[in-house]
Amino acid sequence: MTEITKVGIAGAGTMGRGIAQVFATAGYTVFISDVRLALAEQAVGQIRKGLERMVEKNKIESSNAEKIMGRLIPCENDALYKCDLVVEAVLEIMNIKKELFKELDEKCGPNTIFATNTSSQSLTELGSLVGRPIIGMHFFNPAPIMKLVEVVPGLNTPVELVDKISSLCKDLGKTPVIVKDAAGFVVNRVLIPEINEATGILSEGLATAEGIDTAMKLGAGHPMGPLELGDLIGLDVCLQIMDTLLAETGDPKYRAMPLLRKMVRAGKLGRKTKVGFYKY
């Protein structure tokens, strides 16, 4: 199987930026793209700001930060075609992902490996329109810090590819956990319904947002409360995962709380919009 030296990241949002930084830190040349080149350039600029803050806090050497930045190349999609591995990190909308992979399948070489950072979509369905397997590499936010990567094979993913991606995750300093292709995988199957339930408790007035989060931190040993975490993930992402879980399983326990849906409709998505359960 082809040696991986050049990595393409399709999608320059929060997760795409974080994944790009992870690969660049590990020594890979990284091409990061988005629908417009300006968005990719902006993402690289944001990575630079984050590294500069780390230098100021003596968490990383200035020379090392510059080496990382030297491996990051903002680009348009055509630069991804010559990469050894392409990791998709676009919006959690199946049709958008399918169109991207269809384009990549037509333009990339036959040995290019396709991976997706999807948090809940079916790997088997994503791969239904392309002539090669797609494997899940589900990083967690913030990707440079969080150690877990859920490695998700689709129905037709060969064992050799699963082994290669698992080994790659270890090279990145991550811990891979192999998870079968099912809605929400492991972490989000447990975590997102917890955030949803906390939203229901808040809407019923049983406790304040601060009270709910404090209770879960001190009573359950969680480093963050569920509402704080929902704001960090993005309430639109939480809603999308709940809707996917409900659609895939048909189980009403995955029905999103009305308050969660209302907040998303109001554009109160958490940290990225400066207001969610808390103001930022």
N, C-alpha and C positions, 0 to 999 in steps of 0.2 A: 504494500500500500504506500502511496506517495508520501514522502517526507513533507512535513508542514513547516514552512518558513514564512510564507506570506499569508496573512489572515485578512479577510474582508469582513467588515461589520456593516450590515445593511440596517440603517436606522440610527440617528444620532440623538435620540432622546436620552432620558435619565439612564436607562439600562444600557443602551448602546454605548454611551460615553464611558460608563463604568466598566463594561466588558472590554472596550478598546484599551482602556488604561491597564487592565489586568494583563492582557496579552503583551502590550508594549513593555510593561514592567518586567515581564518574563523573558524579554529579548526578541520578541517577534516583530517583524515589520507589519504595520497595521494600516489598512486602508479603510477609512470610515466615510460612509456616504449617506445621503438623505435625498429627499425629493428635489431639493435645491442645494447647490454647492455652498451657498452662504450659510445654510443651517449646519452643514458639516464643519465649515470653518469656525462657526460660532461654538460648536461642541468642543473642538480642539482648544479653542481659547478658554473655555470653561475648565477643561482639564488642566491647562497651564495654571490658571488661578488657584485651583485646588492644590496642585503641587507646590506652588509658591507659598501657600499657607503652611504646608507641611515643612518646607525648608525653614520658615520663620519659627516654627515650633521645634526645630531640631529633630524632626522625625525622619528626615531624609537629607542626604547631602545635595548641595546645589548642582554639583557635577552629575550626579545620578539623575536628578530631575531633568537636566538638559538632554541626557542620553535617552530618557523615556520620550521626551517631546520630539526628539529627532527620528523616532520610529513611527510617529503618528502622521498620517498623510490624509488630509481631507480630499474627497473626490466625488465624482458622480458614479453612477452604477457601472459604467463601462470599465472602470478600473478594477471592479470586483471580478471580472471575467477571467483574469489571469492569476487569481489567488488559489492557494492550495486548499483553503478552508474558508467558507463563507458562513457567518453566523447571522441569522435574521433576527432583528430586534425591532421590527416595525409595530404598528398598532395591532392590538389584539382583535383583529377582524379577519375572519377566515378568508374571505374573498381577496382582500389585499395581500395576504400572505401567499395565497395560491398564485395570484398573478405575478408576484415577484419571483417565486420559485420556477414558474413556467418560463419567465424571461431568462433566469439564470441557467436553467437546464438547456435552453437553446443556445446560449452564448458561451458558457463555461466549457472548459475542456472535460473530457470524460472522466478524469481522475479527481476533479474537484469534489471535495466533501461538503455536503450541505447539512447545516445544523440550524436549529431554531431555539430561541430563548422563550418560546411561548410558555405561559404560566398555566394554561388550562386547555388549549386546543388539541384536537386529535392529531397525533403524528401520522397515523395511517391515512387519515383523510387528506392531510397536507401533501402526502407523497403520492396521492392517487393520480395526479396529472403529470408527473415527471418520471423520467426513465431511470431514476436512481433512488436509493433509500435516503430518507431524511431522519436525522437523529436529534433528539432533544438535548440541549445543554442549558438547563434552566438555572441561571444564576439568581442570586438574591440581592436586594438593594440594602446598603450600598455595595456593589459588586467588588470593589477593591478590598473591602473589609470582611464581608461575610464569607465563611469558609466552605459552605455547602454548594455543590452543583448536583442537581437531579439529572442523571443521565437516563434518557427515555428512548428506548428503541421502539420503532413502529413494527407493524406486523411482519414486514419483509426486511427488517434491518439485520444484516449478517452479524454473527457473533464477533468476527474479526474487527468490525467497525466499532462495536460496543467496547471492546477491549482497547482499541486505539484511542478512543475519546476518553475513556476512563483514565488511561495512562497520561493523556494530555492534561487532564484536569489536575492530576498530581504534579505535573511539571509546572503548572500555574500556581501551585501552592494551595490547591483546593482539595476538599474531600469529596469524591464522587459517591453517590448512592444510586444504584440502578433501580429504576422504578418502571413498572409496566405502564403501557399506554392507557390511561384512564383519566376521566375529567378531574382536573385539579391536582393530579398526581398525589403526593403525600402531604407536603407542607400546606399547600393551599386548601386541600380537602379538610384539614383540621383547623387551620388558622382563620380562613375567611369567614366560615360560619360563626366562629367566636367573635369576630369583629361585628358581624351582623347581629348577633345576640346582644352584644353590648349596646349597639345602636337601639335595639328594642327596649332594653332596660332604661336607657336615657329617655326615650320617647314616652315611656310610662311614668317618668318622674320618680323612679325609685331611688335615684342618686344623681348627683351632678356628674359631668364628664370627668372632673378632677377626682371625685369620689370613686367612680368606677375604676379609673386607671390606678389610683392609689391602692384600692382593694386588691386588684390583681397583681400589682407589683409586690405588695407586702404580704398578701395572703397566699399567693401562688408562686412567688419567686420569679415573676416575669421581669425582665430588664426594662420593658416598656409596657404601658397599659394598652389594651386593645384599641382604644379610640385614638391615642397618640400614634399607634402603629398604622391604623387606617389612614390617618392624615399623611403619614410618611409614604405609604404605598401609593396613595391616590384613591379617593373614594370612587372615582369612575372605574378604576381597575377592579376594586372590590366588588362593585355592582356587576361588572361584566363577568367576573368569575362566578358570582352567585347565580347569575342568569344561565351561564354555561352548565353549572352543576345541576340546576333544575331541569334544563332542557335535556341533558344527557341521561339523567337518572330518573326523571319523572317523580322524584321524591319531594313532597311539599316541605320537608324540613329545610330545603335549600331555597325557600322563597325569600326574596330580599325584603327587608323591613321597609315600610312606606317612607320612613324618615330618610333612610339611605337614598332611596330613589329621588325624593324631593330635593335633597342637598345637591345631588348630581345635576338635576334639572336647573337648579339655581346657580350652578357654576361654582359651588363651594366644595372644591375637590381636595382640600388639604393644603399641604406646604406649597405645592406648585402654583396655587392661586392665592396664597397668603391667608386663606381662611378655609376652615373646615369645622371640625369639632372645636378647634382652637384658632386664635388669630396669631399670625406670624409676621 
